[in-house]
Amino acid sequence: MNLIHQKMELTLASNGVIPKEEVITEISTGNFIEANTKQVTLEHLKNDTIIPVFSKDNECTISHNEFIGATQKALKEVIPIYNQLEPNIRISHTIKGRISSAIGKPVKELLPNEKTIYYERMAFMIEIPGIREKVNGNFLNLVVGGVRAYNQENLYSKKTIEKFKVFIGFKNQVCTNLCISTDGLLEELRVSDIVQLQEKIQLLFSGYNQEKHLGNMERISKYELTEIQFAHLIGKLKMYNFENAEVKRDLIPIELNDGQLNNIIKEYYQNEHFSRSKENTINLWNLYNLFTGANKSSYIDNHLERNVSAFELSQYIANKLQNEENDWLVYN
């Protein structure tokens, strides 16, 4: 039984009844992704944007707000006794248009009701503050969310299977970094309608092993790198992109780009919460948070995969340190 269900049963046993649902209007704070995004409200998505269609048959796509709504409903089915905050929504790549009666009209003369917009890419996070854990002194709240990127759909064809990304994991309250494991991410959820979408989201949430994820995060906090080991690691990560394809096939994939690695180096010295120790060492929990912090500069459509990659990389380093194995990334 996963830990979410255990917590639900404990609460029901202690209270005897399911508590009356409260109306939650608070939105989770902090930018879980930055890059070129901005925050919008769910009401804005519902009332101020159009819904893209598949141009060959004019069939509607599943809209951003329908995706968020399906996630909220799935979460309520899996964890009915915990309140969820309003979704924190980030969008990018605005697609502008105009109604037919405004064709040929100069841009500066367009009226608000003559303009149309939708957002090519959207990411959102829903926080469940009632499920809180602690790792290496940092409080983590359970979060779920997803990504929709219309640029990954062929909107010039007839209606077909649509793609979504959904996750469940934790948000570090210190820095708003997301903590997602491989088991907590559906990287390519393919559905044809909103009912299927909610069902598959619900399956992901139901199967999430919270205890295993927390245990792995706690585990990496037990290992640390010396300054020399950290310098070796960063140097090898910078060299990765210049290795030939044959060599890369035998290496753990690295998703961090050069700008993000530079940010990690800077934060190793300067970060208020996750920088090096007085002995110039850094434990892997802090390093992992430098990885996920740097990942906030990734675009919406590859942000989640890179977040999971950061977790896998941290686990990989911990395994090498635990087994005292020399490696291209780590030496003991």
GIJO-V673567 format. One record per residue. N is the residue number from 0. PSI is psi in whole degrees, 0 to 359 (* if undefined). NEAR is the number of other ideal C-beta (glycine too) atoms within 10 Angstrom. Layout:
BEGIN
N|PSI|NEAR  N|PSI|NEAR
END
This chain:
BEGIN
0|133|8  1|165|16  2|330|18  3|313|20  4|325|13  5|315|12  6|320|17  7|316|17  8|321|11  9|319|10  10|317|14  11|321|14  12|323|8  13|328|7  14|335|10  15|329|6  16|161|7  17|128|11  18|152|11  19|134|5  20|134|10  21|154|7  22|117|5  23|124|12  24|352|7  25|138|10  26|138|16  27|131|21  28|163|12  29|150|14  30|103|13  31|344|25  32|147|25  33|276|14  34|232|17  35|37|13  36|164|22  37|158|12  38|139|11  39|169|18  40|162|14  41|324|17  42|323|9  43|316|15  44|321|22  45|320|14  46|338|9  47|2|14  48|156|20  49|169|12  50|120|12  51|153|18  52|163|13  53|119|18  54|332|12  55|330|13  56|3|9  57|23|9  58|140|11  59|145|11  60|166|18  61|122|19  62|164|19  63|315|26  64|330|20  65|321|18  66|313|24  67|317|22  68|320|17  69|323|24  70|318|27  71|317|19  72|318|15  73|318|22  74|320|21  75|327|15  76|321|14  77|320|22  78|73|21  79|339|11  80|0|16  81|132|18  82|146|16  83|142|20  84|163|18  85|146|16  86|137|22  87|112|24  88|130|24  89|137|24  90|161|24  91|169|18  92|71|17  93|129|12  94|115|14  95|152|10  96|190|11  97|156|16  98|162|14  99|327|6  100|347|9  101|8|17  102|131|8  103|353|6  104|136|13  105|144|7  106|318|9  107|346|5  108|359|8  109|136|14  110|156|10  111|321|6  112|355|9  113|354|15  114|145|14  115|151|14  116|153|14  117|166|21  118|124|24  119|326|19  120|139|23  121|136|26  122|147|26  123|158|26  124|137|24  125|124|22  126|141|28  127|89|21  128|342|18  129|343|14  130|98|18  131|135|12  132|172|17  133|130|11  134|123|21  135|40|18  136|357|9  137|132|21  138|136|14  139|132|22  140|142|17  141|138|25  142|152|26  143|168|26  144|192|28  145|176|27  146|137|25  147|129|27  148|104|20  149|339|19  150|347|12  151|6|15  152|151|17  153|88|10  154|357|14  155|2|8  156|191|11  157|163|11  158|135|15  159|187|13  160|134|10  161|151|21  162|139|16  163|162|22  164|134|22  165|145|25  166|160|24  167|135|29  168|221|25  169|157|27  170|126|26  171|119|25  172|339|17  173|320|15  174|0|19  175|17|20  176|140|26  177|143|25  178|106|24  179|136|25  180|170|22  181|319|12  182|345|16  183|8|27  184|127|22  185|100|18  186|331|14  187|82|9  188|118|19  189|124|13  190|164|18  191|347|12  192|173|9  193|330|16  194|312|10  195|321|16  196|311|25  197|320|20  198|317|13  199|326|18  200|317|27  201|322|18  202|318|15  203|312|21  204|319|21  205|326|15  206|356|12  207|127|22  208|90|16  209|320|20  210|317|14  211|316|14  212|313|25  213|320|18  214|320|12  215|324|18  216|320|25  217|323|14  218|316|17  219|338|24  220|347|18  221|352|13  222|151|18  223|159|19  224|140|22  225|170|13  226|321|14  227|318|10  228|321|18  229|316|19  230|319|13  231|314|16  232|310|22  233|318|17  234|316|11  235|322|17  236|323|19  237|329|16  238|340|11  239|312|18  240|344|12  241|358|7  242|153|15  243|163|7  244|325|6  245|319|7  246|319|11  247|331|13  248|334|9  249|5|8  250|155|13  251|133|15  252|139|11  253|122|20  254|351|18  255|133|22  256|176|17  257|321|10  258|321|10  259|323|20  260|322|21  261|321|13  262|320|20  263|319|22  264|315|15  265|314|13  266|336|21  267|325|21  268|327|9  269|344|10  270|135|18  271|329|8  272|333|14  273|20|26  274|179|14  275|160|21  276|179|11  277|336|5  278|10|9  279|20|13  280|164|14  281|126|22  282|160|18  283|336|23  284|315|23  285|319|24  286|317|26  287|319|26  288|332|23  289|322|25  290|308|27  291|329|23  292|317|22  293|328|23  294|344|28  295|342|21  296|359|16  297|151|20  298|159|17  299|318|24  300|350|19  301|12|16  302|314|24  303|317|26  304|321|18  305|329|21  306|314|26  307|321|22  308|323|20  309|321|27  310|316|24  311|321|14  312|317|22  313|320|23  314|319|19  315|314|14  316|318|22  317|319|22  318|319|15  319|320|18  320|319|19  321|317|12  322|1|9  323|45|8  324|130|11  325|146|9  326|166|17  327|332|16  328|325|20  329|137|20  330|147|13  331|*|10
END
